[in-house]
């Protein structure tokens, strides 16, 4: 994270700045149906079975717990395509993150805050 922070002319880090920005609702479509009918948006859907676990409460160390840890630590994305910078001590909901998107030789930094819809 220090490499990214040094490129800024500010005494605070980009993550600290993100945490203090007001919540701005998305200007995107309000629903999947709206995205499907608006030619300005491309709707993409993907689904994959990653594990099975018996019905009932999550089993310690089993699939649900492992998936929760992977999502909390942003370990589900290929770091060659997307890298996330965040404070691991901040709970996932409300967590400011800086996503570095890497495509076609470009690196784009996107500030996001994890929130419920």
C-alpha positions in Angstrom: 0.0 0.0 0.0 2.9 2.4 0.7 3.8 2.4 -3.0 0.3 3.7 -3.9 0.2 6.2 -1.1 3.5 7.8 -2.1 2.2 8.8 -5.5 -0.4 11.1 -3.8 0.2 14.7 -2.8 -1.7 14.2 0.5 -0.9 13.5 4.1 -3.6 10.8 4.3 -3.7 7.5 2.4 -6.2 6.8 -0.4 -8.0 4.4 1.9 -8.4 7.0 4.6 -9.8 9.4 2.0 -12.3 6.8 0.8 -13.5 6.2 4.3 -14.6 9.8 4.6 -16.4 10.3 1.3 -20.2 10.6 1.3 -22.2 7.6 0.1 -23.2 8.2 -3.5 -25.8 5.9 -4.9 -24.9 4.2 -8.2 -25.9 5.8 -11.4 -26.3 2.4 -12.9 -29.5 0.5 -13.6 -31.8 -0.1 -10.6 -32.3 -3.8 -11.4 -31.0 -6.7 -13.5 -34.1 -6.3 -15.7 -33.3 -2.6 -16.3 -29.8 -3.5 -17.3 -31.0 -6.1 -19.7 -33.2 -3.6 -21.5 -30.9 -0.6 -21.5 -28.4 -0.7 -24.5 -25.9 1.4 -22.5 -25.4 -1.5 -20.0 -24.1 -5.0 -20.6 -25.5 -7.5 -18.1 -23.2 -10.5 -17.4 -24.2 -13.4 -15.2 -22.0 -16.2 -14.0 -22.6 -19.0 -11.5 -20.3 -21.8 -10.3 -20.7 -24.5 -7.7 -17.5 -24.2 -5.5 -18.4 -26.6 -2.7 -21.1 -28.5 -1.0 -21.8 -28.7 2.7 -24.4 -30.6 4.7 -27.6 -28.6 5.6 -27.5 -26.9 9.0 -25.1 -24.6 10.7 -21.7 -24.1 9.1 -19.1 -26.7 10.1 -15.9 -25.3 11.6 -13.2 -25.4 8.9 -15.5 -26.6 6.2 -16.6 -25.0 2.9 -18.7 -22.1 4.2 -16.1 -21.0 6.6 -13.3 -21.2 4.0 -15.4 -19.2 1.5 -16.1 -16.6 4.2 -12.4 -16.2 4.9 -11.6 -16.0 1.1 -14.2 -13.2 0.6 -13.2 -11.3 3.7 -9.6 -11.3 2.6 -10.5 -10.7 -1.1 -8.8 -14.0 -2.2 -11.3 -14.9 -4.9 -10.0 -12.7 -7.7 -6.9 -13.5 -9.8 -4.3 -10.9 -8.6 -3.0 -10.6 -12.2 -6.4 -9.1 -13.1 -7.6 -7.4 -9.9 -5.7 -6.6 -6.7 -7.4 -5.1 -3.7 -5.8 -2.9 -1.1 -7.5 -2.5 2.2 -7.1 -2.6 6.0 -7.6 -6.2 7.1 -8.7 -5.1 10.6 -11.8 -3.3 9.1 -14.8 -5.5 8.9 -15.9 -6.3 5.3 -19.2 -4.3 5.5 -18.3 -0.6 5.3 -14.7 -1.3 4.3 -13.0 1.1 1.9 -10.9 -0.6 -0.7 -8.7 0.5 -3.5 -9.1 -1.9 -6.4 -6.3 -2.0 -9.0 -7.8 -3.3 -12.3 -5.2 -4.6 -14.8 -6.2 -5.1 -18.4 -4.4 -4.8 -21.7 -1.4 -3.3 -20.0 -3.4 -0.6 -18.2 -3.7 -0.2 -14.4 -6.8 1.6 -13.3 -7.4 2.4 -9.6 -11.0 2.3 -8.4 -12.1 3.4 -5.0 -15.0 1.4 -3.6 -16.7 1.0 -0.2 -18.4 -2.3 0.5 -22.1 -1.7 1.4 -25.4 -3.6 1.3 -27.8 -2.5 -1.4 
